[in-house]
C-alpha cells in the first residue's frame, strides 16, 4: 500500500517519510489510532516505503519488485501477526490467505469485521503463546531479499501475559528488524511492551478527507457526503455504515426503545431488549454507535440546534428527547451508560441482559 492510497493523514505520512529518509527508523513503533482512523493502512504504507528500492521523498515507487510484493502482501521479509480464535489455527501464518483477502478488501477493517471474515464472530480471538514462539523463530532468520525484516502486529491488545516472551526480542532485536504494532488503545497493551516502543499517534480523520473519499468511492453527492462525514467523527468505518443508510433503521429502533422507557412500559422495554439483543454483534455495534451520535446531538441541541448534520427525522426526535433530559449531567450519565454497554457487547457480553439492564436504568433516569 502506498501513502497516496491512505485517506488523509498527510502530516503524519510526511513525518514518517522524513524519518525514514533521514535514517531515523525506531526498531519498534506503535501506531495508535481509534477505529476507522487508518492506523493499519498507515503502517502498511510505511512498511512498503521502508522496503522500497526506488522510493522518492513523496512515496514508494509502486513498481519495483519489493513494492509489487507488498501490494499483494507476499513479501518474504514481511510477517504479520493478529488475533484469531484457537479453533481456526495454531499460528497466524496459517491464516495468511484470509488475512490478505480481508486487508486487501478493506485496510480500515476492525476486529469484528476480521472475526466475521474468519467465520468466528462468536468466538474470542487472541494472540497465543504458539504465535509468540513462531514470531521469535521467523525473525531469527536473515532477511531474504530486503534490508529489513518487518513484523506487523495488528491489535496487540489481544496479546496476553504470554507476550512477555517477546520482550528479549524487543530489547535485543536481530539487526535490521522492524516491529510495527498497530493498536486502537494502549490501555490493554502490556506495560512491559509499551515501555519498549516509540509511539506514533494516528489522529481521527478530517471531515473533509472522509467526505472526499465518500464522494469518490461511494458516489455520494457532496452535501450528503459532508453530512455523513460530520456524523462519523473521524471514523471511516462509521462513515461507510452511514452511507449505506443504516441510520434509518437504527432511528426507529432507538426511538421505540426510548419511548417504552419514558412511558415506564417496562414489560415492552424488556421485550424489545430481548428481541433486539438477538441481532448479531455487528448489527448491535452499529446500533450503539448510532445511539451515541444521537445522544451527543441531544446534549448539544440547546446550543447547536439544526447544525448537527442530522436529517429532518433525526433532528425532530433529538429536539423532543432533549426536552426530556433535565440537565447536562443527566445526558452525560446516559451517554456513559450507552458507551459502557457498547464496550461490553464488543467484548462478547450477553446482549439481551445488557439491553434489559440498560432499559431499567434509562427508565429510572427519565422518571
KOLMAR-462538 format. One line per field, with one value per atom (N, C-alpha, C): atom name; x, y, z. Coordinates in steps of 0.05 Angstrom, whole numbers, padded with zeros to 5 digits. Layout:
% residues N
site = (CA:...)
c1 = (X:...)
c2 = (Y:...)
c3 = (Z:...)
This chain:
% residues 367
site = (N:CA:C:N:CA:C:N:CA:C:N:CA:C:N:CA:C:N:CA:C:N:CA:C:N:CA:C:N:CA:C:N:CA:C:N:CA:C:N:CA:C:N:CA:C:N:CA:C:N:CA:C:N:CA:C:N:CA:C:N:CA:C:N:CA:C:N:CA:C:N:CA:C:N:CA:C:N:CA:C:N:CA:C:N:CA:C:N:CA:C:N:CA:C:N:CA:C:N:CA:C:N:CA:C:N:CA:C:N:CA:C:N:CA:C:N:CA:C:N:CA:C:N:CA:C:N:CA:C:N:CA:C:N:CA:C:N:CA:C:N:CA:C:N:CA:C:N:CA:C:N:CA:C:N:CA:C:N:CA:C:N:CA:C:N:CA:C:N:CA:C:N:CA:C:N:CA:C:N:CA:C:N:CA:C:N:CA:C:N:CA:C:N:CA:C:N:CA:C:N:CA:C:N:CA:C:N:CA:C:N:CA:C:N:CA:C:N:CA:C:N:CA:C:N:CA:C:N:CA:C:N:CA:C:N:CA:C:N:CA:C:N:CA:C:N:CA:C:N:CA:C:N:CA:C:N:CA:C:N:CA:C:N:CA:C:N:CA:C:N:CA:C:N:CA:C:N:CA:C:N:CA:C:N:CA:C:N:CA:C:N:CA:C:N:CA:C:N:CA:C:N:CA:C:N:CA:C:N:CA:C:N:CA:C:N:CA:C:N:CA:C:N:CA:C:N:CA:C:N:CA:C:N:CA:C:N:CA:C:N:CA:C:N:CA:C:N:CA:C:N:CA:C:N:CA:C:N:CA:C:N:CA:C:N:CA:C:N:CA:C:N:CA:C:N:CA:C:N:CA:C:N:CA:C:N:CA:C:N:CA:C:N:CA:C:N:CA:C:N:CA:C:N:CA:C:N:CA:C:N:CA:C:N:CA:C:N:CA:C:N:CA:C:N:CA:C:N:CA:C:N:CA:C:N:CA:C:N:CA:C:N:CA:C:N:CA:C:N:CA:C:N:CA:C:N:CA:C:N:CA:C:N:CA:C:N:CA:C:N:CA:C:N:CA:C:N:CA:C:N:CA:C:N:CA:C:N:CA:C:N:CA:C:N:CA:C:N:CA:C:N:CA:C:N:CA:C:N:CA:C:N:CA:C:N:CA:C:N:CA:C:N:CA:C:N:CA:C:N:CA:C:N:CA:C:N:CA:C:N:CA:C:N:CA:C:N:CA:C:N:CA:C:N:CA:C:N:CA:C:N:CA:C:N:CA:C:N:CA:C:N:CA:C:N:CA:C:N:CA:C:N:CA:C:N:CA:C:N:CA:C:N:CA:C:N:CA:C:N:CA:C:N:CA:C:N:CA:C:N:CA:C:N:CA:C:N:CA:C:N:CA:C:N:CA:C:N:CA:C:N:CA:C:N:CA:C:N:CA:C:N:CA:C:N:CA:C:N:CA:C:N:CA:C:N:CA:C:N:CA:C:N:CA:C:N:CA:C:N:CA:C:N:CA:C:N:CA:C:N:CA:C:N:CA:C:N:CA:C:N:CA:C:N:CA:C:N:CA:C:N:CA:C:N:CA:C:N:CA:C:N:CA:C:N:CA:C:N:CA:C:N:CA:C:N:CA:C:N:CA:C:N:CA:C:N:CA:C:N:CA:C:N:CA:C:N:CA:C:N:CA:C:N:CA:C:N:CA:C:N:CA:C:N:CA:C:N:CA:C:N:CA:C:N:CA:C:N:CA:C:N:CA:C:N:CA:C:N:CA:C:N:CA:C:N:CA:C:N:CA:C:N:CA:C:N:CA:C:N:CA:C:N:CA:C:N:CA:C:N:CA:C:N:CA:C:N:CA:C:N:CA:C:N:CA:C:N:CA:C:N:CA:C:N:CA:C:N:CA:C:N:CA:C:N:CA:C:N:CA:C:N:CA:C:N:CA:C:N:CA:C:N:CA:C:N:CA:C:N:CA:C:N:CA:C:N:CA:C:N:CA:C:N:CA:C:N:CA:C:N:CA:C:N:CA:C:N:CA:C:N:CA:C:N:CA:C:N:CA:C:N:CA:C:N:CA:C:N:CA:C:N:CA:C:N:CA:C:N:CA:C:N:CA:C:N:CA:C:N:CA:C:N:CA:C:N:CA:C:N:CA:C:N:CA:C:N:CA:C:N:CA:C:N:CA:C:N:CA:C:N:CA:C:N:CA:C:N:CA:C:N:CA:C:N:CA:C:N:CA:C:N:CA:C:N:CA:C:N:CA:C:N:CA:C:N:CA:C:N:CA:C:N:CA:C:N:CA:C:N:CA:C:N:CA:C:N:CA:C:N:CA:C:N:CA:C:N:CA:C:N:CA:C:N:CA:C:N:CA:C:N:CA:C:N:CA:C:N:CA:C:N:CA:C:N:CA:C:N:CA:C:N:CA:C:N:CA:C:N:CA:C:N:CA:C:N:CA:C:N:CA:C:N:CA:C:N:CA:C:N:CA:C:N:CA:C:N:CA:C:N:CA:C:N:CA:C:N:CA:C:N:CA:C:N:CA:C:N:CA:C:N:CA:C:N:CA:C:N:CA:C:N:CA:C:N:CA:C:N:CA:C:N:CA:C:N:CA:C:N:CA:C:N:CA:C:N:CA:C:N:CA:C:N:CA:C:N:CA:C:N:CA:C:N:CA:C:N:CA:C:N:CA:C:N:CA:C:N:CA:C:N:CA:C:N:CA:C:N:CA:C:N:CA:C:N:CA:C:N:CA:C:N:CA:C:N:CA:C:N:CA:C:N:CA:C:N:CA:C:N:CA:C:N:CA:C:N:CA:C:N:CA:C:N:CA:C:N:CA:C:N:CA:C:N:CA:C:N:CA:C:N:CA:C)
c1 = (00017:00000:00018:00011:00026:00013:00028:00017:-00006:-00004:-00026:-00052:-00052:-00076:-00089:-00074:-00085:-00102:-00125:-00143:-00131:-00127:-00117:-00090:-00087:-00063:-00038:-00039:-00016:00007:00001:00023:00038:00023:00036:00053:00042:00057:00083:00082:00106:00127:00117:00136:00149:00134:00145:00165:00158:00177:00203:00201:00225:00243:00230:00246:00260:00246:00259:00282:00277:00298:00322:00318:00340:00354:00344:00356:00347:00326:00316:00291:00297:00276:00278:00260:00260:00253:00267:00263:00236:00223:00196:00178:00157:00139:00110:00095:00067:00049:00034:00015:-00012:-00018:-00042:-00062:-00085:-00106:-00133:-00154:-00181:-00191:-00211:-00223:-00230:-00224:-00230:-00212:-00190:-00171:-00150:-00147:-00128:-00101:-00100:-00073:-00061:-00077:-00067:-00057:-00073:-00066:-00040:-00037:-00013:00012:00009:00031:00039:00019:00025:00040:00031:00045:00073:00077:00104:00122:00112:00128:00137:00119:00125:00146:00143:00162:00190:00192:00218:00232:00217:00230:00231:00219:00220:00249:00256:00284:00287:00265:00266:00247:00246:00227:00235:00216:00221:00215:00218:00212:00182:00166:00137:00124:00135:00122:00139:00131:00144:00138:00155:00151:00127:00121:00098:00103:00127:00132:00157:00174:00197:00187:00206:00199:00188:00200:00191:00163:00157:00131:00109:00115:00096:00089:00109:00104:00088:00094:00078:00049:00045:00017:00001:00013:-00001:00003:00017:00022:00037:00056:00071:00101:00109:00138:00149:00171:00182:00193:00200:00211:00190:00165:00143:00126:00125:00110:00086:00065:00041:00032:00022:00010:-00015:-00035:-00062:-00077:-00099:-00115:-00131:-00135:-00152:-00162:-00182:-00193:-00178:-00176:-00159:-00171:-00197:-00208:-00203:-00190:-00184:-00156:-00137:-00109:-00092:-00068:-00049:-00031:-00024:-00008:-00020:-00013:-00025:-00019:00005:00014:-00005:-00019:-00038:-00062:-00066:-00089:-00081:-00057:-00048:-00067:-00077:-00095:-00119:-00132:-00155:-00147:-00124:-00114:-00110:-00096:-00091:-00118:-00137:-00162:-00177:-00177:-00191:-00178:-00152:-00138:-00138:-00135:-00136:-00163:-00184:-00211:-00218:-00207:-00213:-00191:-00171:-00150:-00159:-00184:-00196:-00214:-00212:-00229:-00223:-00242:-00239:-00238:-00235:-00233:-00258:-00282:-00307:-00308:-00300:-00301:-00282:-00258:-00238:-00249:-00261:-00271:-00295:-00310:-00331:-00320:-00298:-00284:-00275:-00267:-00258:-00282:-00306:-00329:-00328:-00317:-00313:-00323:-00344:-00353:-00363:-00370:-00380:-00358:-00333:-00310:-00293:-00277:-00259:-00231:-00220:-00194:-00172:-00148:-00125:-00100:-00077:-00051:-00037:-00038:-00030:00001:00009:00037:00051:00036:00048:00055:00038:00043:00068:00071:00095:00120:00120:00143:00149:00127:00130:00143:00135:00147:00177:00185:00213:00229:00217:00231:00234:00212:00213:00232:00234:00251:00280:00285:00313:00328:00313:00326:00335:00354:00364:00344:00344:00326:00330:00309:00311:00321:00309:00317:00319:00308:00309:00328:00330:00347:00335:00308:00294:00276:00275:00253:00233:00208:00187:00165:00159:00135:00114:00091:00068:00048:00045:00026:00002:-00021:-00046:-00061:-00069:-00083:-00068:-00046:-00031:-00046:-00069:-00087:-00095:-00094:-00102:-00079:-00056:-00033:-00032:-00037:-00038:-00011:-00010:00015:00036:00027:00047:00064:00055:00070:00097:00101:00126:00150:00144:00165:00178:00165:00175:00193:00195:00210:00239:00252:00280:00284:00264:00265:00263:00246:00244:00269:00280:00304:00329:00332:00356:00348:00336:00327:00350:00346:00366:00370:00393:00399:00379:00372:00353:00326:00316:00290:00272:00248:00230:00203:00194:00169:00149:00127:00105:00080:00073:00049:00027:00003:-00020:-00042:-00049:-00069:-00089:-00112:-00133:-00131:-00119:-00117:-00092:-00080:-00057:-00065:-00090:-00099:-00095:-00099:-00097:-00071:-00052:-00026:-00008:00007:00025:00044:00046:00063:00092:00100:00128:00134:00113:00117:00115:00096:00093:00118:00133:00158:00180:00176:00198:00192:00170:00163:00162:00165:00161:00133:00119:00091:00088:00070:00062:00032:00024:-00004:-00017:-00039:-00054:-00080:-00084:-00108:-00133:-00157:-00181:-00180:-00193:-00193:-00208:-00199:-00212:-00238:-00257:-00283:-00281:-00264:-00261:-00250:-00231:-00219:-00239:-00256:-00277:-00297:-00305:-00325:-00315:-00290:-00278:-00278:-00270:-00269:-00297:-00317:-00344:-00354:-00347:-00356:-00343:-00318:-00303:-00311:-00312:-00315:-00344:-00361:-00389:-00408:-00396:-00412:-00434:-00428:-00447:-00445:-00467:-00467:-00452:-00440:-00423:-00437:-00462:-00476:-00481:-00489:-00494:-00468:-00447:-00421:-00411:-00415:-00407:-00423:-00449:-00466:-00457:-00451:-00443:-00415:-00397:-00370:-00371:-00390:-00393:-00402:-00421:-00432:-00411:-00393:-00375:-00354:-00349:-00330:-00302:-00294:-00266:-00263:-00285:-00284:-00294:-00276:-00285:-00303:-00300:-00318:-00346:-00349:-00375:-00387:-00370:-00379:-00391:-00378:-00387:-00414:-00416:-00442:-00464:-00459:-00480:-00486:-00466:-00471:-00490:-00492:-00510:-00537:-00543:-00569:-00578:-00560:-00567:-00579:-00574:-00584:-00614:-00628:-00657:-00669:-00659:-00669:-00661:-00638:-00629:-00646:-00654:-00670:-00697:-00710:-00736:-00733:-00712:-00707:-00701:-00684:-00677:-00701:-00716:-00740:-00760:-00765:-00785:-00776:-00750:-00739:-00741:-00732:-00733:-00762:-00781:-00809:-00820:-00813:-00821:-00810:-00785:-00772:-00785:-00790:-00802:-00830:-00845:-00873:-00875:-00851:-00849:-00863:-00862:-00873:-00850:-00844:-00821:-00824:-00848:-00852:-00845:-00854:-00849:-00819:-00807:-00779:-00762:-00769:-00755:-00759:-00783:-00788:-00772:-00771:-00755:-00726:-00715:-00687:-00682:-00701:-00698:-00697:-00715:-00716:-00692:-00686:-00664:-00637:-00635:-00610:-00603:-00622:-00616:-00602:-00598:-00583:-00554:-00540:-00511:-00495:-00470:-00454:-00449:-00445:-00441:-00465:-00489:-00514:-00516:-00511:-00513:-00492:-00468:-00447:-00455:-00465:-00474:-00497:-00515:-00537:-00526:-00507:-00496:-00480:-00465:-00451:-00470:-00492:-00513:-00526:-00532:-00545:-00527:-00501:-00483:-00482:-00484:-00485:-00511:-00533:-00558:-00557:-00546:-00544:-00525:-00504:-00486:-00501:-00518:-00533:-00554:-00565:-00584:-00571:-00547:-00533:-00525:-00520:-00511:-00535:-00558:-00581:-00588:-00587:-00594:-00575:-00551:-00531:-00528:-00533:-00527:-00551:-00575:-00599:-00598:-00603:-00603:-00576:-00554:-00527:-00512:-00527:-00514:-00507:-00518:-00513:-00534:-00554:-00574:-00595:-00610:-00631:-00656:-00677:-00700:-00714:-00716:-00729:-00712:-00686:-00668:-00669:-00668:-00668:-00694:-00716:-00742:-00742:-00732:-00730:-00712:-00689:-00669:-00681:-00697:-00709:-00728:-00744:-00763:-00749:-00729:-00715:-00699:-00687:-00671:-00689:-00715:-00733:-00738:-00734:-00738:-00714:-00690:-00666:-00664:-00665:-00667:-00641:-00618:-00593:-00571:-00549:-00526:-00515:-00515:-00504:-00521:-00547:-00564:-00558:-00554:-00547:-00520:-00501:-00474:-00475:-00492:-00495:-00507:-00527:-00539:-00519:-00503:-00483:-00463:-00454:-00434:-00446:-00471:-00483:-00483:-00491:-00491:-00463:-00444:-00417:-00406:-00413:-00404:-00418:-00443:-00458:-00447:-00439:-00427:-00401:-00385:-00359:-00364:-00384:-00389:-00398:-00414:-00424:-00401:-00383:-00359:-00342:-00343:-00326:-00342:-00363:-00378:-00396:-00405:-00424:-00451:-00468:-00495:-00512:-00518:-00532:-00559:-00574:-00601:-00601:-00582:-00580:-00571:-00552:-00541:-00563:-00579:-00600:-00623:-00629:-00650:-00642:-00617:-00607:-00607:-00599:-00598:-00627:-00646:-00674:-00684:-00678:-00686:-00672:-00646:-00631:-00643:-00648:-00658:-00686:-00703:-00730:-00728:-00711:-00708:-00697:-00678:-00667:-00688:-00703:-00723:-00746:-00751:-00772:-00765)
c2 = (-00024:00000:00025:00044:00069:00090:00111:00132:00146:00148:00162:00147:00122:00106:00109:00120:00124:00149:00147:00170:00191:00215:00237:00231:00240:00236:00245:00267:00276:00285:00299:00308:00285:00264:00241:00226:00223:00210:00224:00251:00266:00262:00261:00257:00230:00209:00182:00180:00192:00192:00206:00229:00244:00228:00215:00199:00176:00163:00141:00151:00174:00185:00195:00203:00213:00190:00166:00143:00140:00154:00152:00134:00108:00088:00072:00079:00064:00035:00017:-00011:-00022:-00008:-00016:00008:00008:00031:00021:00037:00031:00052:00044:00062:00060:00081:00082:00101:00090:00107:00094:00110:00100:00085:00069:00054:00072:00063:00079:00102:00104:00126:00120:00094:00086:00079:00071:00064:00039:00020:-00004:00004:00020:00029:00044:00061:00077:00060:00040:00022:00006:-00003:-00018:-00001:00025:00043:00049:00051:00056:00033:00009:-00015:-00017:-00012:-00013:00008:00032:00054:00047:00035:00027:00007:-00012:-00033:-00027:-00005:00002:00008:-00002:00001:00026:00040:00063:00085:00089:00108:00137:00155:00183:00197:00223:00237:00237:00230:00232:00205:00183:00158:00135:00110:00087:00087:00074:00076:00060:00038:00022:00003:00004:-00013:-00032:-00027:-00044:-00071:-00090:-00117:-00118:-00102:-00101:-00090:-00068:-00056:-00075:-00088:-00107:-00129:-00138:-00160:-00149:-00124:-00112:-00108:-00101:-00096:-00121:-00144:-00170:-00182:-00168:-00178:-00205:-00207:-00232:-00228:-00206:-00201:-00221:-00234:-00255:-00244:-00219:-00207:-00192:-00195:-00182:-00203:-00201:-00220:-00206:-00221:-00209:-00226:-00212:-00226:-00211:-00226:-00214:-00234:-00224:-00242:-00261:-00285:-00305:-00325:-00340:-00359:-00385:-00399:-00424:-00446:-00445:-00466:-00462:-00439:-00434:-00440:-00436:-00441:-00441:-00451:-00450:-00426:-00417:-00393:-00376:-00350:-00332:-00338:-00349:-00354:-00374:-00390:-00409:-00395:-00370:-00354:-00331:-00332:-00311:-00307:-00329:-00324:-00308:-00314:-00299:-00271:-00267:-00241:-00223:-00234:-00219:-00210:-00228:-00222:-00200:-00202:-00182:-00155:-00154:-00128:-00115:-00131:-00120:-00108:-00121:-00111:-00087:-00085:-00063:-00059:-00043:-00038:-00022:-00014:00001:-00017:-00043:-00061:-00060:-00069:-00071:-00100:-00105:-00132:-00149:-00137:-00152:-00160:-00143:-00149:-00172:-00172:-00193:-00220:-00220:-00245:-00255:-00237:-00244:-00257:-00246:-00257:-00285:-00291:-00318:-00336:-00325:-00341:-00348:-00331:-00337:-00313:-00299:-00275:-00280:-00305:-00312:-00323:-00323:-00333:-00310:-00314:-00293:-00298:-00279:-00282:-00273:-00283:-00274:-00280:-00271:-00278:-00297:-00323:-00343:-00346:-00362:-00367:-00380:-00398:-00411:-00390:-00370:-00349:-00333:-00328:-00314:-00329:-00355:-00371:-00372:-00372:-00371:-00344:-00322:-00296:-00296:-00307:-00308:-00325:-00347:-00364:-00350:-00338:-00325:-00301:-00286:-00263:-00269:-00294:-00302:-00307:-00309:-00314:-00288:-00289:-00265:-00256:-00230:-00221:-00237:-00243:-00260:-00243:-00219:-00202:-00172:-00163:-00134:-00128:-00102:-00094:-00100:-00098:-00102:-00126:-00139:-00158:-00142:-00144:-00128:-00147:-00142:-00155:-00134:-00138:-00120:-00136:-00127:-00140:-00122:-00132:-00117:-00124:-00104:-00106:-00121:-00111:-00123:-00123:-00110:-00110:-00139:-00157:-00184:-00202:-00190:-00205:-00205:-00229:-00231:-00232:-00241:-00242:-00259:-00278:-00294:-00278:-00253:-00236:-00227:-00232:-00225:-00241:-00264:-00279:-00264:-00243:-00227:-00204:-00200:-00177:-00177:-00200:-00201:-00194:-00202:-00196:-00165:-00152:-00123:-00109:-00120:-00107:-00111:-00135:-00141:-00153:-00137:-00147:-00155:-00174:-00180:-00155:-00153:-00129:-00125:-00100:-00092:-00106:-00107:-00118:-00095:-00094:-00072:-00083:-00074:-00081:-00059:-00064:-00045:-00056:-00044:-00053:-00033:-00043:-00026:-00031:-00010:-00013:00010:00004:00024:00039:00026:00037:00025:00040:00030:00017:00019:00011:-00018:-00035:-00064:-00076:-00060:-00070:-00073:-00095:-00100:-00076:-00068:-00044:-00050:-00075:-00082:-00078:-00081:-00076:-00046:-00032:-00003:00012:00003:00017:00013:-00005:-00011:-00003:00013:00021:00052:00061:00090:00095:00113:00118:00135:00126:00141:00145:00170:00176:00181:00166:00169:00183:00208:00223:00214:00221:00215:00229:00219:00230:00257:00275:00301:00297:00314:00312:00315:00334:00338:00314:00300:00276:00253:00250:00229:00236:00261:00269:00264:00272:00267:00238:00221:00192:00181:00190:00181:00189:00213:00222:00205:00198:00182:00153:00140:00111:00103:00118:00111:00126:00145:00161:00177:00189:00206:00235:00249:00277:00292:00315:00329:00336:00345:00353:00329:00307:00283:00272:00273:00263:00281:00307:00325:00319:00313:00307:00282:00261:00236:00238:00253:00257:00271:00289:00303:00284:00266:00247:00225:00219:00197:00202:00227:00235:00224:00225:00216:00187:00171:00142:00134:00125:00118:00094:00075:00052:00061:00079:00091:00106:00120:00135:00117:00095:00076:00064:00058:00047:00067:00092:00113:00117:00114:00117:00097:00074:00053:00055:00078:00085:00067:00057:00041:00058:00084:00101:00102:00098:00099:00077:00052:00030:00033:00045:00049:00070:00091:00112:00101:00085:00074:00056:00039:00022:00038:00058:00074:00090:00101:00118:00101:00076:00059:00051:00045:00036:00058:00082:00105:00112:00108:00113:00094:00069:00050:00058:00066:00074:00099:00119:00144:00140:00122:00117:00096:00087:00068:00041:00034:00009:-00012:-00020:-00037:-00064:-00075:-00100:-00099:-00078:-00074:-00068:-00052:-00046:-00071:-00089:-00114:-00132:-00133:-00150:-00140:-00113:-00101:-00109:-00108:-00115:-00144:-00161:-00190:-00196:-00182:-00186:-00174:-00149:-00135:-00147:-00157:-00169:-00194:-00205:-00229:-00223:-00197:-00190:-00196:-00197:-00203:-00180:-00185:-00165:-00141:-00145:-00122:-00103:-00116:-00100:-00084:-00097:-00084:-00062:-00068:-00047:-00022:-00027:-00004:00011:-00003:00010:00027:00017:00033:00057:00053:00076:00098:00090:00109:00122:00106:00116:00137:00132:00151:00177:00176:00200:00216:00202:00215:00228:00214:00225:00249:00248:00271:00295:00290:00312:00323:00305:00313:00333:00327:00344:00371:00373:00399:00413:00400:00412:00440:00446:00474:00495:00487:00506:00504:00480:00476:00464:00473:00462:00467:00446:00449:00448:00445:00445:00420:00399:00374:00355:00361:00344:00322:00321:00300:00307:00286:00291:00301:00308:00321:00303:00277:00259:00257:00255:00253:00279:00301:00328:00332:00322:00325:00308:00284:00267:00278:00288:00299:00323:00340:00363:00355:00334:00324:00311:00295:00280:00298:00319:00338:00353:00356:00369:00351:00325:00306:00306:00309:00309:00335:00332:00356:00371:00358:00372:00359:00374:00363:00339:00339:00317:00291:00294:00272:00261:00278:00270:00256:00266:00254:00226:00223:00197:00177:00185:00168:00160:00179:00174:00154:00157:00139:00110:00108:00081:00067:00082:00071:00064:00080:00075:00050:00046:00022:-00003:00000:-00023:-00031:-00011:-00017:-00032:-00023:-00037:-00066:-00070:-00097:-00116:-00105:-00122:-00129:-00109:-00115:-00137:-00139:-00159:-00184:-00190:-00214:-00217:-00194:-00195:-00204:-00214:-00223:-00198:-00195:-00171:-00168:-00189:-00187:-00178:-00188:-00179:-00150:-00142:-00115:-00095:-00102:-00084:-00082:-00105:-00104:-00087:-00091:-00075:-00045:-00039:-00011:00000:-00017:-00007:00002:-00014:-00006:00019:00022:00046:00071:00069:00092:00100:00080:00085:00101:00092:00106:00134:00137:00163:00183:00174:00192:00198:00180:00185:00209)
c3 = (00000:00000:00000:-00017:-00018:-00001:00007:00023:00009:-00018:-00032:-00031:-00023:-00021:00007:00026:00053:00053:00067:00068:00087:00076:00092:00106:00131:00147:00133:00119:00103:00121:00143:00161:00173:00182:00194:00173:00149:00128:00121:00120:00115:00137:00161:00184:00183:00176:00174:00151:00128:00105:00112:00125:00132:00151:00170:00189:00175:00156:00141:00123:00110:00092:00108:00133:00150:00164:00160:00174:00203:00211:00238:00239:00239:00239:00266:00284:00310:00305:00319:00313:00322:00340:00350:00352:00336:00335:00339:00354:00359:00346:00326:00312:00327:00342:00359:00346:00340:00329:00333:00337:00342:00317:00321:00299:00276:00252:00228:00222:00237:00233:00211:00205:00184:00195:00220:00231:00218:00211:00197:00169:00154:00128:00128:00149:00151:00156:00173:00179:00154:00139:00114:00094:00091:00073:00081:00108:00119:00114:00118:00114:00084:00066:00038:00031:00043:00038:00047:00071:00082:00065:00053:00038:00008:-00001:-00029:-00038:-00061:-00071:-00089:-00094:-00111:-00102:-00075:-00064:-00070:-00069:-00072:-00045:-00044:-00020:-00014:-00034:-00031:-00025:-00036:-00034:-00044:-00039:-00051:-00080:-00096:-00125:-00135:-00122:-00131:-00153:-00165:-00188:-00184:-00165:-00160:-00150:-00150:-00142:-00113:-00095:-00068:-00066:-00079:-00078:-00089:-00111:-00123:-00103:-00089:-00069:-00045:-00038:-00016:-00024:-00049:-00058:-00056:-00060:-00058:-00030:-00013:00014:00014:-00004:-00007:-00004:00008:00011:00031:00024:00042:00068:00069:00093:00110:00102:00116:00130:00156:00172:00186:00189:00201:00225:00245:00269:00276:00285:00290:00308:00321:00337:00320:00330:00317:00338:00331:00350:00348:00370:00371:00354:00347:00331:00301:00294:00266:00258:00277:00271:00296:00294:00316:00316:00291:00287:00265:00265:00246:00217:00212:00184:00170:00185:00174:00162:00171:00162:00143:00133:00115:00090:00078:00055:00062:00085:00095:00102:00114:00122:00097:00077:00053:00040:00039:00026:00042:00068:00085:00084:00086:00086:00059:00038:00011:00005:00015:00011:00027:00051:00069:00090:00084:00104:00128:00128:00151:00168:00164:00179:00209:00225:00254:00262:00288:00299:00292:00295:00290:00261:00243:00214:00208:00221:00217:00227:00250:00261:00244:00233:00215:00189:00179:00156:00161:00186:00193:00199:00200:00208:00237:00254:00282:00299:00290:00304:00332:00338:00365:00382:00372:00387:00396:00417:00426:00413:00400:00388:00407:00403:00418:00403:00413:00402:00421:00416:00436:00438:00457:00461:00437:00423:00400:00378:00376:00357:00365:00391:00400:00394:00397:00391:00361:00345:00316:00307:00321:00314:00320:00343:00350:00329:00321:00301:00274:00264:00238:00237:00259:00259:00265:00273:00278:00252:00230:00203:00191:00174:00160:00139:00131:00110:00085:00071:00047:00023:00020:-00003:00003:00025:00031:00053:00060:00082:00109:00110:00135:00136:00159:00165:00181:00174:00188:00199:00224:00236:00240:00228:00233:00251:00276:00294:00297:00288:00289:00314:00329:00354:00376:00385:00407:00433:00433:00457:00464:00443:00447:00454:00460:00469:00499:00511:00540:00553:00577:00592:00579:00562:00547:00528:00522:00505:00517:00542:00555:00544:00531:00519:00496:00486:00464:00473:00499:00510:00502:00503:00495:00466:00450:00421:00417:00433:00431:00441:00462:00474:00457:00447:00431:00404:00387:00361:00343:00326:00305:00288:00276:00260:00238:00233:00212:00215:00240:00245:00255:00244:00249:00260:00283:00294:00290:00278:00274:00288:00311:00325:00319:00314:00306:00326:00341:00363:00362:00374:00377:00404:00423:00450:00464:00482:00497:00524:00531:00558:00563:00543:00547:00536:00528:00519:00543:00543:00566:00570:00595:00602:00595:00597:00590:00561:00544:00515:00509:00522:00518:00524:00544:00551:00531:00512:00493:00465:00461:00434:00432:00408:00402:00393:00406:00400:00374:00357:00333:00334:00340:00344:00316:00311:00286:00294:00287:00295:00279:00289:00273:00246:00227:00200:00200:00183:00180:00164:00171:00158:00128:00119:00090:00076:00088:00076:00074:00094:00093:00072:00071:00051:00022:00017:-00009:-00017:00002:-00002:-00008:00007:00002:-00025:-00033:-00060:-00082:-00077:-00098:-00098:-00075:-00074:-00071:-00057:-00053:-00071:-00086:-00105:-00092:-00069:-00055:-00066:-00065:-00071:-00049:-00056:-00038:-00012:-00013:00011:00029:00018:00034:00046:00030:00039:00063:00061:00083:00108:00105:00128:00142:00126:00138:00150:00137:00148:00175:00178:00204:00225:00219:00238:00245:00227:00231:00252:00259:00280:00274:00249:00242:00238:00239:00236:00209:00191:00164:00163:00182:00183:00188:00207:00214:00190:00176:00152:00131:00126:00106:00115:00141:00151:00146:00153:00149:00120:00102:00074:00062:00076:00066:00080:00091:00101:00125:00140:00163:00185:00184:00206:00208:00186:00186:00203:00200:00216:00245:00250:00277:00291:00277:00288:00299:00282:00290:00315:00315:00338:00364:00361:00384:00394:00376:00384:00398:00388:00401:00429:00431:00457:00478:00470:00489:00496:00477:00482:00504:00502:00523:00550:00551:00576:00588:00571:00580:00591:00578:00586:00608:00618:00640:00633:00608:00599:00600:00625:00629:00615:00615:00601:00572:00558:00530:00525:00543:00541:00543:00563:00566:00542:00532:00508:00484:00481:00460:00463:00487:00492:00486:00493:00488:00458:00443:00414:00400:00406:00392:00399:00424:00433:00417:00402:00386:00360:00354:00329:00332:00310:00310:00322:00329:00343:00325:00299:00281:00281:00279:00280:00305:00328:00354:00357:00347:00349:00333:00309:00293:00306:00319:00334:00356:00372:00394:00384:00362:00351:00343:00331:00323:00347:00367:00391:00405:00406:00418:00402:00376:00360:00366:00369:00375:00403:00422:00450:00450:00434:00433:00422:00401:00389:00409:00426:00446:00466:00474:00494:00483:00457:00446:00432:00432:00418:00427:00453:00461:00449:00441:00431:00400:00389:00360:00346:00353:00340:00310:00295:00266:00253:00269:00258:00264:00271:00279:00256:00232:00209:00207:00226:00225:00204:00195:00176:00191:00176:00189:00210:00204:00224:00249:00246:00269:00285:00271:00284:00300:00289:00303:00329:00327:00351:00372:00363:00382:00397:00382:00395:00417:00412:00432:00455:00449:00470:00488:00476:00492:00513:00506:00525:00550:00547:00569:00588:00576:00592:00608:00635:00652:00656:00652:00656:00640:00636:00621:00636:00662:00678:00673:00670:00664:00636:00617:00590:00589:00605:00606:00618:00639:00651:00631:00617:00596:00575:00566:00546:00556:00581:00593:00595:00602:00604:00577:00556:00529:00520:00526:00518:00532:00557:00572:00561:00554:00543:00516:00500:00474:00477:00497:00502:00511:00528:00538:00516:00498:00476:00457:00452:00436:00448:00474:00488:00494:00477:00478:00503:00514:00535:00524:00542:00534:00527:00502:00493:00505:00508:00519:00547:00563:00591:00592:00575:00575:00568:00547:00538:00559:00572:00592:00616:00625:00647:00640:00616:00607:00606:00598:00597:00625:00646:00673:00682:00675:00683:00670:00644:00629:00640:00645:00656:00682:00700:00726:00721:00703:00698:00686:00667:00654:00673:00692:00712:00729)
